[in-house]
Amino acid sequence: MSDAPAYDPEAVLRFYAENGIDSVEGEMPGDFFGWPEGAPKLVRPKPEPAPPPAARASAPKPKGPAPITAADAPMPTDEAMALAERVAAAATDIPSLADAIDAFEGCPLKAGARQAVVYDGIPGAPVLVMGEAPGRDEDREGKPFVGRSGQLLDRMLEAIGVSRSEGDGLLGACISNAIYWRPPGNRNPTKAEVAVCLPFMRRFVELSRPKLVLLTGNTPTQALFPDAPGITRSRGKWRTIETEAGPVPALPIFHPAFLLRQPIQKRLAWRDLLEAQAKLKEG
């Protein structure tokens, strides 16, 4: 068994620290004073440069939505109204007006609708019914007043001897809208949307030359008569639409969809229908 003291690495490090030794210049201690030019400078090997990272194939960037250009931006309302006036005035009959409406790009509602909903029934019939805006069923089928509200309207008209169908022995009717494209979520159309569609609505009345117009609800009534109060106070009161062919009597009535929600108001609707029937008999 050796009498040499055990090697204590911690004690050696402590000794180095207490004597200011903070680096090791060689594996074995040397005589600093024996070197004629002092301690040799330690030449540390230069680290090998790291190899450049391997080139990675860059994944294609996902394509985002195309930037909106001036051509894609909605047409200003005043320009759309002026365009609608020119296009509507150029139509010479109901079918050509319907084609012009279908091709019209000035109403922003068109972007979210399946198709334009212009008219149904008999063009040029004695009775013209103006609705508000297409709903889901109308947007799908391309005809105004279908579904439950359309069925109720047909029964209301038949009660006074009027029908949108030909060959049934009743007075003919044509049915159109104040707005030709379905608003998102069946919301009410904005004033700007009504204003853009108004030239087509007026031209539709002029080309139809009906004996009377039934305005169902607020939208067609207030589009043609901005001073009109709500439909509750407007209904049953005759108004006059001025056209190039002469004045046309117009009667605001409750919309059939409103009557489905408020059946108690059917008694007032029946009173208005009798007014319309009497006006037809006078004609």
SERO-4910 file (N, C-alpha, C, O; in steps of 0.05 Angstrom, whole numbers):
BEGIN
 pado doro    nc1    nc2    nc3   cac1   cac2   cac3    cc1    cc2    cc3    oc1    oc2    oc3
  Met    A     17    -24      0      0      0      0     17     24      0     34     27     18
  Ser    A     14     43    -19     31     67    -22     24     87      0      2     90      8
  Asp    A     47    101      9     43    123     28     37    149     15     33    169     30
  Ala    A     35    151    -12     30    176    -26      1    185    -20    -18    169    -18
  Pro    A     -1    211    -16    -29    221    -10    -47    217    -34    -38    217    -57
  Ala    A    -72    213    -29    -92    210    -50    -95    235    -67    -94    257    -56
  Tyr    A    -98    231    -93   -101    255   -111   -130    266   -108   -150    251   -111
  Asp    A   -131    291   -103   -157    304    -99   -160    325   -121   -150    347   -118
  Pro    A   -174    319   -142   -177    339   -164   -189    365   -155   -181    386   -165
  Glu    A   -208    364   -136   -221    389   -127   -200    407   -113   -201    431   -117
  Ala    A   -182    395    -98   -161    411    -84   -142    423   -104   -134    446   -101
  Val    A   -136    408   -126   -118    419   -146   -131    443   -160   -117    464   -164
  Leu    A   -156    441   -167   -170    464   -180   -171    488   -161   -169    511   -170
  Arg    A   -176    482   -135   -177    505   -116   -150    518   -115   -148    543   -113
  Phe    A   -128    502   -115   -101    513   -114    -96    531   -139    -85    552   -136
  Tyr    A   -104    521   -162   -101    537   -186   -116    563   -184   -105    584   -191
  Ala    A   -140    563   -174   -156    587   -172   -143    607   -153   -143    631   -159
  Glu    A   -133    597   -130   -121    615   -110    -96    628   -121    -88    649   -111
  Asn    A    -82    615   -140    -57    626   -150    -60    639   -178    -40    645   -191
  Gly    A    -84    645   -185    -89    659   -210    -86    643   -235    -83    655   -257
  Ile    A    -85    617   -233    -82    601   -257   -110    596   -269   -127    583   -256
  Asp    A   -114    607   -292   -141    604   -304   -140    590   -331   -160    588   -344
  Ser    A   -117    580   -339   -115    565   -364    -92    546   -363    -73    550   -348
  Val    A    -94    525   -378    -73    504   -379    -59    506   -406    -73    504   -427
  Glu    A    -32    510   -406    -18    514   -431     -5    488   -441      5    488   -463
  Gly    A     -5    467   -425      7    442   -433     -1    420   -415    -12    424   -393
  Glu    A      6    395   -424     -2    373   -407     16    370   -383      7    360   -362
  Met    A     42    379   -385     62    377   -362     71    405   -354     74    422   -371
  Pro    A     75    410   -328     84    436   -319    112    441   -329    129    423   -331
  Gly    A    118    467   -337    145    474   -346    157    497   -330    143    509   -314
  Asp    A    183    501   -334    198    523   -319    195    548   -335    209    552   -355
  Phe    A    178    566   -327    173    590   -341    199    607   -343    205    618   -364
  Phe    A    214    607   -321    238    624   -321    260    612   -338    280    626   -344
  Gly    A    258    587   -344    279    574   -361    276    580   -390    294    574   -406
  Trp    A    253    591   -398    248    597   -427    261    624   -433    254    644   -421
  Pro    A    279    625   -452    293    650   -457    275    673   -466    281    696   -460
  Glu    A    255    667   -479    238    689   -489    211    688   -476    191    697   -487
  Gly    A    210    678   -452    185    677   -438    168    653   -447    177    637   -464
  Ala    A    145    651   -437    128    628   -443    120    628   -472    112    649   -483
  Pro    A    121    605   -484    113    604   -513     83    610   -515     66    603   -498
  Lys    A     77    622   -537     49    629   -542     35    604   -551     44    588   -567
  Leu    A     12    601   -539     -4    578   -545    -19    583   -572    -33    602   -575
  Val    A    -14    565   -590    -28    567   -616    -51    548   -616    -47    523   -617
  Arg    A    -74    559   -615    -98    542   -614   -106    536   -643   -107    554   -660
  Pro    A   -112    511   -648   -121    504   -675   -147    518   -682   -165    521   -666
  Lys    A   -147    527   -707   -172    541   -716   -194    520   -721   -189    499   -732
  Pro    A   -217    526   -711   -239    507   -716   -245    504   -745   -245    523   -761
  Glu    A   -250    480   -752   -258    474   -780   -284    489   -786   -303    488   -770
  Pro    A   -286    502   -809   -311    516   -815   -334    495   -818   -331    474   -830
  Ala    A   -356    503   -807   -379    485   -809   -388    483   -838   -389    502   -852
  Pro    A   -395    459   -846   -405    456   -874   -431    471   -878   -448    472   -860
  Pro    A   -434    482   -901   -459    497   -906   -483    478   -904   -481    455   -911
  Pro    A   -504    488   -893   -528    471   -890   -538    462   -917   -537    476   -937
  Ala    A   -546    437   -917   -556    426   -942   -580    441   -952   -598    448   -937
  Ala    A   -580    447   -977   -602    462   -989   -628    445   -987   -629    422   -995
  Arg    A   -648    458   -977   -674    445   -974   -693    455   -996   -694    479  -1002
  Ala    A   -707    437  -1007   -727    445  -1027   -748    462  -1014   -762    452   -996
  Ser    A   -751    486  -1023   -771    504  -1011   -798    496  -1019   -804    491  -1042
  Ala    A   -815    493   -999   -843    486  -1004   -857    508  -1019   -852    532  -1012
  Pro    A   -874    502  -1038   -888    524  -1052   -906    539  -1033   -921    528  -1017
  Lys    A   -905    565  -1036   -922    582  -1019   -951    579  -1027   -958    579  -1050
  Pro    A   -968    576  -1006   -997    573  -1013  -1007    599  -1027  -1001    621  -1018
  Lys    A  -1022    594  -1047  -1033    617  -1061  -1057    629  -1046  -1076    615  -1039
  Gly    A  -1055    654  -1040  -1077    668  -1027  -1097    678  -1047  -1094    673  -1071
  Pro    A  -1117    692  -1037  -1137    703  -1055  -1125    724  -1074  -1107    739  -1066
  Ala    A  -1134    725  -1098  -1124    744  -1117  -1129    772  -1107  -1150    777  -1096
  Pro    A  -1111    790  -1111  -1115    818  -1102  -1139    830  -1116  -1144    824  -1140
  Ile    A  -1154    846  -1102  -1177    860  -1113  -1168    883  -1131  -1153    900  -1121
  Thr    A  -1176    883  -1155  -1168    904  -1173  -1192    924  -1176  -1214    919  -1166
  Ala    A  -1186    945  -1190  -1207    965  -1194  -1231    953  -1209  -1254    961  -1205
  Ala    A  -1225    934  -1227  -1247    922  -1242  -1265    905  -1225  -1288    901  -1231
  Asp    A  -1254    894  -1203  -1269    876  -1185  -1285    892  -1165  -1304    881  -1153
  Ala    A  -1278    917  -1159  -1292    932  -1138  -1320    938  -1146  -1326    941  -1170
  Pro    A  -1338    939  -1126  -1366    945  -1133  -1369    972  -1147  -1354    991  -1141
  Met    A  -1387    974  -1165  -1392    999  -1180  -1405   1019  -1161  -1423   1012  -1147
  Pro    A  -1395   1044  -1161  -1409   1064  -1144  -1438   1066  -1150  -1447   1062  -1173
  Thr    A  -1454   1072  -1130  -1483   1072  -1133  -1493   1091  -1154  -1510   1084  -1170
  Asp    A  -1482   1115  -1155  -1491   1134  -1175  -1485   1125  -1204  -1501   1129  -1222
  Glu    A  -1462   1112  -1207  -1456   1101  -1234  -1474   1078  -1241  -1483   1075  -1264
  Ala    A  -1479   1061  -1221  -1497   1038  -1226  -1525   1047  -1233  -1538   1035  -1250
  Met    A  -1535   1068  -1219  -1561   1078  -1225  -1563   1090  -1253  -1582   1085  -1268
  Ala    A  -1542   1105  -1261  -1542   1116  -1288  -1541   1094  -1309  -1554   1096  -1330
  Leu    A  -1525   1073  -1304  -1524   1051  -1323  -1551   1037  -1324  -1560   1030  -1346
  Ala    A  -1564   1033  -1302  -1590   1020  -1301  -1610   1036  -1317  -1627   1025  -1331
  Glu    A  -1609   1063  -1315  -1627   1080  -1330  -1624   1075  -1360  -1643   1073  -1375
  Arg    A  -1599   1075  -1369  -1593   1071  -1398  -1602   1044  -1408  -1614   1041  -1429
  Val    A  -1595   1023  -1392  -1602    996  -1400  -1632    992  -1400  -1643    980  -1419
  Ala    A  -1646   1002  -1380  -1675    998  -1379  -1689   1013  -1401  -1708   1002  -1413
  Ala    A  -1680   1037  -1408  -1692   1053  -1429  -1689   1039  -1456  -1706   1043  -1474
  Ala    A  -1668   1024  -1460  -1663   1011  -1486  -1681    987  -1490  -1684    978  -1513
  Ala    A  -1693    976  -1469  -1710    952  -1472  -1737    960  -1485  -1748    981  -1478
  Thr    A  -1746    944  -1503  -1771    951  -1518  -1794    933  -1510  -1817    939  -1517
  Asp    A  -1789    911  -1495  -1811    894  -1486  -1802    880  -1461  -1779    882  -1453
  Ile    A  -1821    865  -1449  -1814    852  -1423  -1792    831  -1426  -1774    831  -1410
  Pro    A  -1792    814  -1447  -1770    794  -1449  -1743    807  -1452  -1723    798  -1440
  Ser    A  -1741    829  -1468  -1715    842  -1471  -1707    856  -1446  -1683    858  -1440
  Leu    A  -1726    866  -1431  -1719    878  -1405  -1709    857  -1385  -1690    862  -1370
  Ala    A  -1722    834  -1386  -1713    812  -1369  -1684    803  -1375  -1668    798  -1358
  Asp    A  -1678    802  -1401  -1651    796  -1410  -1631    817  -1400  -1609    810  -1392
  Ala    A  -1639    842  -1402  -1621    864  -1394  -1616    863  -1363  -1593    867  -1354
  Ile    A  -1636    856  -1348  -1633    854  -1319  -1614    831  -1313  -1597    833  -1295
  Asp    A  -1618    808  -1326  -1602    785  -1321  -1572    790  -1327  -1555    779  -1314
  Ala    A  -1566    807  -1347  -1539    813  -1354  -1527    837  -1339  -1503    842  -1341
  Phe    A  -1543    850  -1324  -1534    875  -1310  -1514    868  -1288  -1519    849  -1272
  Glu    A  -1492    883  -1286  -1471    877  -1267  -1469    899  -1245  -1450    899  -1230
  Gly    A  -1488    918  -1245  -1485    941  -1227  -1495    937  -1199  -1491    954  -1182
  Cys    A  -1510    915  -1194  -1521    910  -1167  -1504    889  -1153  -1501    867  -1163
  Pro    A  -1492    896  -1129  -1475    877  -1115  -1489    852  -1106  -1476    832  -1100
  Leu    A  -1515    852  -1104  -1530    828  -1096  -1526    805  -1115  -1529    782  -1108
  Lys    A  -1520    812  -1140  -1518    791  -1161  -1496    771  -1154  -1499    747  -1160
  Ala    A  -1475    780  -1141  -1452    762  -1135  -1460    740  -1117  -1447    718  -1118
  Gly    A  -1480    743  -1099  -1487    723  -1080  -1512    708  -1087  -1521    691  -1071
  Ala    A  -1524    712  -1110  -1549    699  -1118  -1544    679  -1140  -1524    681  -1155
  Arg    A  -1562    659  -1141  -1560    639  -1162  -1567    651  -1190  -1554    645  -1210
  Gln    A  -1587    668  -1190  -1597    678  -1215  -1615    702  -1210  -1623    707  -1187
  Ala    A  -1620    717  -1231  -1639    740  -1229  -1668    729  -1229  -1674    710  -1244
  Val    A  -1685    740  -1212  -1713    733  -1211  -1729    757  -1221  -1733    776  -1206
  Val    A  -1739    756  -1245  -1751    780  -1257  -1781    779  -1258  -1794    797  -1247
  Tyr    A  -1793    758  -1270  -1822    758  -1271  -1832    730  -1276  -1818    712  -1283
  Asp    A  -1859    727  -1272  -1873    703  -1278  -1901    711  -1285  -1910    733  -1279
  Gly    A  -1915    694  -1299  -1943    700  -1306  -1944    709  -1335  -1930    700  -1352
  Ile    A  -1962    728  -1340  -1969    736  -1367  -1959    765  -1372  -1971    784  -1361
  Pro    A  -1938    769  -1388  -1929    796  -1393  -1951    813  -1407  -1964    804  -1425
  Gly    A  -1954    838  -1397  -1974    856  -1408  -2002    850  -1398  -2022    861  -1409
  Ala    A  -2005    834  -1377  -2032    828  -1366  -2044    852  -1352  -2029    871  -1345
  Pro    A  -2070    853  -1348  -2083    876  -1335  -2074    881  -1307  -2074    904  -1298
  Val    A  -2065    860  -1292  -2057    864  -1265  -2027    858  -1263  -2017    838  -1272
  Leu    A  -2013    877  -1250  -1985    873  -1245  -1980    873  -1215  -1988    892  -1201
  Val    A  -1968    852  -1205  -1962    849  -1177  -1932    853  -1173  -1916    839  -1186
  Met    A  -1924    872  -1156  -1896    877  -1151  -1889    867  -1122  -1900    877  -1103
  Gly    A  -1871    848  -1121  -1862    838  -1095  -1838    853  -1085  -1830    874  -1095
  Glu    A  -1826    842  -1064  -1803    856  -1051  -1777    846  -1062  -1765    860  -1079
  Ala    A  -1767    823  -1053  -1742    812  -1063  -1744    782  -1063  -1760    771  -1047
  Pro    A  -1728    768  -1079  -1730    739  -1079  -1721    727  -1053  -1702    737  -1040
  Gly    A  -1734    705  -1045  -1725    690  -1022  -1710    665  -1032  -1702    663  -1055
  Arg    A  -1706    646  -1013  -1691    621  -1020  -1705    606  -1043  -1691    597  -1062
  Asp    A  -1731    602  -1041  -1745    586  -1061  -1745    600  -1088  -1741    588  -1109
  Glu    A  -1749    627  -1088  -1749    642  -1113  -1721    642  -1126  -1719    639  -1150
  Asp    A  -1700    644  -1109  -1673    643  -1120  -1667    617  -1133  -1652    615  -1153
  Arg    A  -1677    595  -1121  -1672    569  -1132  -1688    564  -1158  -1677    553  -1177
  Glu    A  -1713    573  -1159  -1730    567  -1182  -1729    589  -1204  -1737    584  -1227
  Gly    A  -1720    613  -1197  -1719    634  -1216  -1746    647  -1222  -1749    661  -1242
  Lys    A  -1766    644  -1204  -1792    656  -1207  -1800    670  -1182  -1794    660  -1160
  Pro    A  -1814    693  -1184  -1823    706  -1160  -1848    693  -1148  -1864    680  -1162
  Phe    A  -1850    695  -1122  -1873    685  -1107  -1878    655  -1113  -1897    647  -1126
  Val    A  -1860    638  -1102  -1864    610  -1101  -1864    601  -1072  -1860    618  -1054
  Gly    A  -1868    576  -1067  -1870    567  -1039  -1896    575  -1026  -1916    580  -1040
  Arg    A  -1897    576  -1000  -1921    582   -986  -1932    609   -992  -1957    612   -995
  Ser    A  -1915    630   -993  -1925    657   -998  -1936    658  -1027  -1956    672  -1031
  Gly    A  -1924    644  -1046  -1935    644  -1073  -1962    630  -1075  -1979    639  -1089
  Gln    A  -1965    609  -1060  -1990    595  -1060  -2012    612  -1048  -2035    613  -1058
  Leu    A  -2006    627  -1027  -2026    645  -1015  -2032    668  -1034  -2056    675  -1037
  Leu    A  -2012    679  -1048  -2017    700  -1067  -2036    690  -1089  -2054    704  -1097
  Asp    A  -2031    666  -1099  -2048    655  -1120  -2077    653  -1111  -2096    659  -1126
  Arg    A  -2081    644  -1086  -2109    642  -1075  -2121    670  -1072  -2145    674  -1077
  Met    A  -2106    690  -1064  -2116    717  -1061  -2125    728  -1088  -2146    741  -1090
  Leu    A  -2108    724  -1109  -2115    734  -1135  -2140    720  -1146  -2157    732  -1158
  Glu    A  -2141    693  -1143  -2163    678  -1153  -2189    686  -1140  -2211    684  -1152
  Ala    A  -2188    696  -1115  -2212    704  -1101  -2225    728  -1114  -2249    733  -1110
  Ile    A  -2209    744  -1130  -2221    767  -1143  -2220    763  -1174  -2223    782  -1189
  Gly    A  -2218    737  -1182  -2220    731  -1211  -2194    737  -1227  -2196    743  -1250
  Val    A  -2171    734  -1214  -2145    740  -1228  -2127    716  -1225  -2128    702  -1204
  Ser    A  -2110    710  -1245  -2092    688  -1244  -2067    694  -1260  -2068    709  -1280
  Arg    A  -2044    683  -1251  -2020    686  -1266  -2017    665  -1288  -1999    666  -1304
  Ser    A  -2036    647  -1289  -2036    626  -1310  -2055    632  -1332  -2076    644  -1328
  Glu    A  -2048    625  -1356  -2065    629  -1379  -2085    606  -1382  -2079    584  -1374
  Gly    A  -2107    612  -1395  -2126    591  -1403  -2144    581  -1381  -2156    560  -1384
  Asp    A  -2146    595  -1358  -2164    586  -1337  -2189    603  -1335  -2204    600  -1316
  Gly    A  -2193    621  -1354  -2217    637  -1355  -2216    661  -1336  -2237    675  -1333
  Leu    A  -2195    666  -1322  -2192    689  -1304  -2176    711  -1317  -2162    707  -1336
  Leu    A  -2178    735  -1305  -2163    758  -1314  -2133    752  -1309  -2126    742  -1288
  Gly    A  -2116    759  -1329  -2088    752  -1327  -2073    771  -1308  -2080    794  -1303
  Ala    A  -2051    760  -1297  -2033    775  -1279  -2004    769  -1286  -1997    747  -1294
  Cys    A  -1987    790  -1283  -1958    786  -1285  -1947    794  -1258  -1956    812  -1244
  Ile    A  -1926    779  -1249  -1915    783  -1223  -1885    788  -1225  -1871    774  -1239
  Ser    A  -1876    809  -1212  -1848    817  -1214  -1839    825  -1186  -1853    820  -1166
  Asn    A  -1815    837  -1184  -1803    845  -1159  -1792    873  -1160  -1788    884  -1182
  Ala    A  -1787    884  -1137  -1773    910  -1135  -1743    905  -1135  -1727    922  -1144
  Ile    A  -1734    882  -1125  -1706    873  -1125  -1705    847  -1139  -1722    829  -1136
  Tyr    A  -1684    843  -1156  -1683    820  -1174  -1663    798  -1165  -1662    777  -1178
  Trp    A  -1648    803  -1144  -1629    783  -1134  -1633    780  -1104  -1639    799  -1090
  Arg    A  -1630    756  -1095  -1635    750  -1066  -1615    763  -1049  -1591    759  -1052
  Pro    A  -1623    779  -1029  -1604    790  -1009  -1594    768   -991  -1609    749   -985
  Pro    A  -1569    769   -982  -1558    748   -965  -1574    745   -940  -1581    764   -926
  Gly    A  -1581    719   -933  -1596    714   -909  -1624    725   -909  -1636    727   -888
  Asn    A  -1635    731   -933  -1662    743   -936  -1665    769   -920  -1687    776   -911
  Arg    A  -1643    784   -917  -1645    810   -903  -1660    829   -921  -1664    824   -944
  Asn    A  -1668    852   -909  -1681    873   -924  -1660    886   -943  -1637    890   -935
  Pro    A  -1668    893   -967  -1649    907   -985  -1643    934   -974  -1659    947   -961
  Thr    A  -1619    943   -980  -1610    970   -972  -1623    991   -991  -1633    984  -1012
  Lys    A  -1621   1016   -983  -1631   1038  -1000  -1616   1039  -1026  -1628   1045  -1047
  Ala    A  -1590   1034  -1025  -1574   1035  -1049  -1582   1013  -1068  -1584   1017  -1093
  Glu    A  -1587    989  -1058  -1596    967  -1075  -1623    972  -1087  -1628    965  -1111
  Val    A  -1641    984  -1072  -1667    991  -1083  -1664   1012  -1105  -1677   1011  -1126
  Ala    A  -1647   1032  -1100  -1643   1054  -1119  -1632   1043  -1146  -1640   1053  -1167
  Val    A  -1614   1024  -1144  -1602   1013  -1169  -1623    998  -1185  -1622    998  -1210
  Cys    A  -1641    984  -1172  -1661    968  -1186  -1685    984  -1194  -1701    975  -1211
  Leu    A  -1689   1008  -1183  -1713   1024  -1189  -1717   1030  -1218  -1740   1028  -1228
  Pro    A  -1697   1037  -1234  -1702   1042  -1262  -1714   1018  -1277  -1731   1022  -1295
  Phe    A  -1706    994  -1270  -1717    970  -1282  -1746    967  -1273  -1763    959  -1289
  Met    A  -1751    972  -1248  -1779    969  -1238  -1798    989  -1252  -1820    981  -1261
  Arg    A  -1789   1014  -1255  -1806   1033  -1269  -1810   1025  -1298  -1832   1028  -1309
  Arg    A  -1789   1016  -1311  -1791   1008  -1339  -1809    984  -1342  -1824    982  -1362
  Phe    A  -1809    966  -1323  -1826    943  -1323  -1856    952  -1323  -1872    941  -1338
  Val    A  -1862    972  -1307  -1889    982  -1306  -1897    995  -1332  -1919    991  -1343
  Glu    A  -1878   1011  -1343  -1884   1024  -1369  -1889   1005  -1391  -1908   1008  -1407
  Leu    A  -1873    984  -1393  -1876    965  -1415  -1900    947  -1411  -1911    937  -1430
  Ser    A  -1908    942  -1386  -1931    925  -1380  -1958    938  -1386  -1976    925  -1395
  Arg    A  -1959    964  -1381  -1984    980  -1385  -2008    966  -1372  -2028    961  -1385
  Pro    A  -2005    960  -1346  -2028    946  -1333  -2051    965  -1326  -2048    990  -1327
  Lys    A  -2073    953  -1320  -2096    970  -1310  -2092    978  -1281  -2101   1000  -1273
  Leu    A  -2078    962  -1266  -2071    969  -1238  -2047    953  -1229  -2040    932  -1240
  Val    A  -2034    964  -1209  -2010    951  -1197  -2016    946  -1167  -2024    964  -1153
  Leu    A  -2010    922  -1158  -2012    915  -1130  -1983    915  -1119  -1966    900  -1128
  Leu    A  -1978    932  -1099  -1951    935  -1087  -1952    919  -1061  -1964    929  -1041
  Thr    A  -1939    897  -1060  -1940    880  -1036  -1917    886  -1017  -1894    878  -1022
  Gly    A  -1923    900   -996  -1902    905   -975  -1889    932   -978  -1895    948   -996
  Asn    A  -1870    937   -960  -1856    962   -958  -1838    968   -981  -1838    990   -991
  Thr    A  -1823    948   -990  -1801    953  -1009  -1812    965  -1036  -1802    986  -1044
  Pro    A  -1831    952  -1049  -1840    964  -1074  -1855    990  -1070  -1854   1009  -1086
  Thr    A  -1870    992  -1048  -1885   1016  -1042  -1867   1040  -1038  -1871   1061  -1050
  Gln    A  -1847   1037  -1021  -1829   1060  -1014  -1808   1064  -1036  -1797   1086  -1037
  Ala    A  -1803   1044  -1053  -1785   1049  -1076  -1798   1069  -1096  -1785   1087  -1105
  Leu    A  -1824   1064  -1102  -1838   1082  -1121  -1848   1107  -1108  -1851   1128  -1121
  Phe    A  -1853   1106  -1082  -1864   1129  -1067  -1848   1133  -1041  -1856   1123  -1020
  Pro    A  -1825   1147  -1043  -1808   1150  -1020  -1821   1163   -996  -1812   1160   -973
  Asp    A  -1843   1179  -1000  -1856   1192   -978  -1877   1174   -964  -1889   1182   -945
  Ala    A  -1881   1150   -974  -1901   1132   -963  -1893   1123   -935  -1869   1116   -931
  Pro    A  -1911   1122   -916  -1905   1111   -890  -1903   1080   -892  -1904   1069   -914
  Gly    A  -1901   1067   -869  -1899   1038   -869  -1924   1026   -880  -1945   1039   -883
  Ile    A  -1923   1000   -888  -1944    987   -902  -1970    986   -885  -1992    985   -897
  Thr    A  -1968    986   -859  -1992    985   -842  -2009   1010   -847  -2034   1008   -846
  Arg    A  -1996   1033   -852  -2012   1057   -857  -2015   1062   -887  -2033   1078   -895
  Ser    A  -1998   1050   -903  -2000   1055   -932  -2021   1037   -945  -2033   1045   -965
  Arg    A  -2026   1013   -934  -2043    994   -948  -2071   1005   -951  -2082   1020   -934
  Gly    A  -2083    997   -973  -2111   1005   -978  -2115   1033   -988  -2137   1042   -992
  Lys    A  -2093   1048   -993  -2095   1076  -1002  -2083   1078  -1030  -2059   1073  -1034
  Trp    A  -2100   1086  -1049  -2091   1086  -1077  -2070   1108  -1081  -2071   1130  -1070
  Arg    A  -2051   1101  -1098  -2031   1120  -1108  -2030   1118  -1138  -2042   1100  -1150
  Thr    A  -2014   1136  -1150  -2013   1137  -1179  -1983   1136  -1188  -1967   1151  -1179
  Ile    A  -1977   1117  -1206  -1951   1115  -1218  -1952   1130  -1245  -1967   1122  -1263
  Glu    A  -1936   1150  -1248  -1935   1165  -1273  -1916   1151  -1292  -1893   1146  -1286
  Thr    A  -1926   1145  -1316  -1909   1132  -1337  -1912   1147  -1363  -1929   1165  -1365
  Glu    A  -1895   1141  -1382  -1897   1154  -1409  -1924   1148  -1422  -1934   1164  -1438
  Ala    A  -1935   1124  -1416  -1961   1117  -1428  -1985   1128  -1413  -2007   1125  -1422
  Gly    A  -1980   1142  -1391  -2001   1153  -1375  -2001   1143  -1346  -1985   1126  -1340
  Pro    A  -2018   1153  -1329  -2019   1145  -1301  -2030   1117  -1297  -2047   1108  -1312
  Val    A  -2018   1103  -1278  -2027   1076  -1271  -2034   1076  -1241  -2017   1083  -1225
  Pro    A  -2059   1067  -1234  -2066   1065  -1206  -2051   1043  -1192  -2047   1021  -1203
  Ala    A  -2042   1048  -1168  -2026   1028  -1152  -2038   1027  -1124  -2044   1047  -1112
  Leu    A  -2040   1002  -1114  -2052    998  -1088  -2032    982  -1070  -2027    959  -1076
  Pro    A  -2022    994  -1049  -2005    978  -1031  -2022    959  -1014  -2043    966  -1004
  Ile    A  -2012    934  -1012  -2026    914   -996  -2005    899   -979  -1981    902   -983
  Phe    A  -2014    883   -960  -1996    867   -944  -1983    846   -961  -1995    835   -980
  His    A  -1958    840   -955  -1944    818   -969  -1955    792   -959  -1960    789   -935
  Pro    A  -1959    772   -976  -1969    746   -967  -1952    733   -945  -1963    720   -928
  Ala    A  -1926    737   -945  -1909    726   -924  -1917    738   -897  -1916    724   -876
  Phe    A  -1924    764   -897  -1932    776   -872  -1959    765   -863  -1963    760   -839
  Leu    A  -1977    759   -882  -2003    748   -874  -2000    719   -863  -2016    711   -847
  Leu    A  -1979    705   -872  -1975    678   -861  -1966    680   -832  -1971    662   -816
  Arg    A  -1951    702   -825  -1943    706   -798  -1964    719   -781  -1965    714   -756
  Gln    A  -1981    734   -793  -2003    749   -779  -2030    743   -792  -2041    761   -805
  Pro    A  -2041    719   -788  -2066    712   -802  -2089    731   -795  -2107    734   -811
  Ile    A  -2088    744   -772  -2110    762   -764  -2112    785   -784  -2134    797   -785
  Gln    A  -2091    792   -798  -2091    815   -816  -2104    807   -843  -2106    825   -861
  Lys    A  -2112    783   -847  -2124    775   -873  -2150    789   -878  -2158    793   -901
  Arg    A  -2164    798   -856  -2189    812   -860  -2184    839   -874  -2200    848   -891
  Leu    A  -2161    852   -867  -2154    877   -880  -2145    872   -909  -2150    887   -927
  Ala    A  -2130    850   -912  -2121    843   -939  -2145    838   -958  -2145    845   -981
  Trp    A  -2165    824   -947  -2189    819   -963  -2203    845   -971  -2213    848   -993
  Arg    A  -2203    864   -953  -2216    890   -959  -2200    904   -982  -2212    916   -999
  Asp    A  -2174    902   -981  -2158    914  -1002  -2162    900  -1029  -2163    913  -1050
  Leu    A  -2165    874  -1028  -2170    859  -1053  -2197    867  -1065  -2199    868  -1090
  Leu    A  -2216    871  -1049  -2242    880  -1059  -2240    908  -1072  -2253    913  -1092
  Glu    A  -2223    925  -1061  -2218    951  -1073  -2206    947  -1101  -2214    961  -1120
  Ala    A  -2187    929  -1103  -2174    924  -1129  -2194    912  -1149  -2194    920  -1173
  Gln    A  -2211    894  -1140  -2232    883  -1157  -2251    904  -1168  -2258    904  -1191
  Ala    A  -2258    922  -1150  -2277    944  -1159  -2263    962  -1179  -2276    971  -1198
  Lys    A  -2237    967  -1176  -2223    984  -1195  -2221    970  -1222  -2224    983  -1243
  Leu    A  -2217    944  -1223  -2217    929  -1248  -2244    930  -1262  -2245    933  -1287
  Lys    A  -2265    929  -1247  -2292    929  -1259  -2297    957  -1270  -2311    960  -1291
  Glu    A  -2287    978  -1257  -2290   1005  -1268  -2276   1007  -1295  -2286   1019  -1314
  Gly    A  -2252    995  -1297  -2237    996  -1322  -2251    982  -1344  -2242    981  -1367
***
